[in-house]
Amino acid sequence: MGDINVQDDVTAELEALTHELNRCKKGEPHVEQLIVESDNVMLVQYVNGRPEPNEITMQRLKKISNLLKCITCAVLSCH
């Protein structure tokens, strides 16, 4: 069994979030407010601005931030 790479998990979830926010922006489905729940604590912390992410993660967060300008969104931990 291999080691779990937390950063890879966060990267995958950031990409999934970006994909879904792009769909919402295009009106697929049409939403004005959105609540995103995740059991990935690092993802939630990064999207909410803490802790400071590495450069690759920061680039993905900038894309998400631009998409969130179109949608009222809350990203919550669901533990």
PEQUINOR-V87655 format. One record per pair of residues at least 12 apart in sequence whose ideal C-beta (glycine too) atoms are under 7 Angstrom apart, sorted by the first residue. I is the first residue (numbers start at 0). J is the second residue. Records with the same first field share a line. If there is no record, write none. Layout:
BEGIN
I: J  J
END
This chain:
BEGIN
5: 41
8: 39
9: 39  41  42  45  56
10: 56
12: 37  39  42
13: 42  56  59  63
16: 35  63
17: 59  62  63  66
20: 63  66  67  70
21: 66
23: 70
24: 66  69  70
30: 70
31: 70  71
32: 71
33: 70  71  72
34: 73  75
35: 72  74
36: 75  77
37: 74  76  77
38: 77  78
40: 76
43: 74  75  76
45: 60
46: 60  63  74
47: 74
END
